[in-house]
Amino acid sequence: MFKVLPILLLVVGAYCQGNGDLDSVLNQIFGPPPSNNNQTPKPQASTIVPPIQNHSGGAEDEDLSCKLPDGQEGECVSYYLCNVNNNTVITDGVGVIDIRVRDGPCASYIDTCCLVPDKRPPDQPVKPDPKPDQPKREGCGWANPDGADLRTTGEANGETKFGEFPWMVAILKIEPVNENEPEGQKLNVYVGGGSLIHPSVVLTAAHYVASAKALRIRAGEWDTQSTKEIYPFQDRDVASVVTHKDFNKGNLFYDIAVLFLAQPVDLAPNVGVACLPPPKQRQDDGTRCFATGWGKDKFGKEGRYQVILKKIELPVVKHDRCQTALRKTRLGRFFQLHSSFMCAGGEPGKDTCKGDGGSPLSCPIEYEKDRYVQSGIVAWGIGCGEDGTPGVYVDVSVLRDWIDDKVVGKGYDPKTYTY
């Protein structure tokens, strides 16, 4: 399965704000329409995935020719489609791809210049051999700290490795390009994150899916502007949305929803299932967890949405201490932090932000290296870490019984996310 439709990874209000209309989405991506003075505005940075190009050659009019270091003529192909004996192609885990280097002989950092005789068919990729001492992992919550068959370097700003958190999903809203032609061309507009807890079930926040008409999830996504990863993402339509009966869109109490998919995803190195905590088992104060998402890098109009999935390490802040911190903000000294919430963060300059809503907060499972449990769901915050105020998350442990009830009610087994 490949990327057939472009995804507009522009998040509109997933961080406890309104979704806006399609015109505002397009304006934010491309800038406002040209004025009458015929001056075309400079396009704003966006995270639009280009249309699919097949792995055997790309678009017909694209020049894929390149030169190897010894001067021989070659062709740019995805790194895993070339038989060569240098370190630009990963065959044994030795070579790495620098995600920040785009000035080589090929336009994409994930392509390599390959002699035509060394080019492999698309269905015969070169994959690194598994490490002989790698234990077989079963069950939920396993991260890939070195990446999933794609080793990279150059992660200077918190970029994740490919497939590092395989339960992370993007939630998309299906919108017509022209609202007057609802059956015409459609866009996938990113609204927030979620987590895969069963091949047919996604966990997320309720505040932006409760009123959505048509949703789709994308599992296995990483670089939203690349179609060349060794394992493709998987899109699935959402068949039904179940939000908590006590969800309050005004104060976001019980801000939780489960999405049931029309078809299950296929588990793969870059697509896995999250673990959930036992009921009422809150994370200890100070536990350092990872929040992930494609959300903004800072608050306000100067913030930019992320191309490559980001991660940030944050400490859990116990409930009463978080409430005290939040009372020092514009919420006021009488603010009561609801029991369905937990907090993490409080370190200046480090926080989740707009567009991360619904994404998981993953905490390490004690005594099990590289295994995590999803303790929180990104819900809301005051700004984005400017003054060290903790961010607020749905406490998954408090609502674990509710999740189980809804999952079992659809005929699925909670053992998939139980560790």
Secondary structure, DSSP 8 states (H G I E B T S, - for coil): ----S-EE----STTTS----HHHHHHHHH-S---TT----------B------TTT-STT---EEE-TTS-EEEEEEGGGB--SSTTS-SSS---EETT---SSSSSTTEEEE-GGGB--TTS-------TT-----SS-B--TT-SS--EE---SSB--TTSSTTEEEEEEEEESSTT-TTS-EEEEEEEEEEEEETTEEEE-STTTTT-SSEEEEES--BTT-S--SS--EEEEEEEEEE-TT--TTT-TT--EEEEESS----BTTB---B---TT----TT-EEEEEES--SSSSTT----SB-EEEEEEEE-HHHHHHHHTTTTT-TT----TTEEEEE-STT----TT-TT-EEEEE-TTSTTBEEEEEEEEE-SSSSSS--EEEEEETTTTHHHHHHHHHHTT--GGGG--
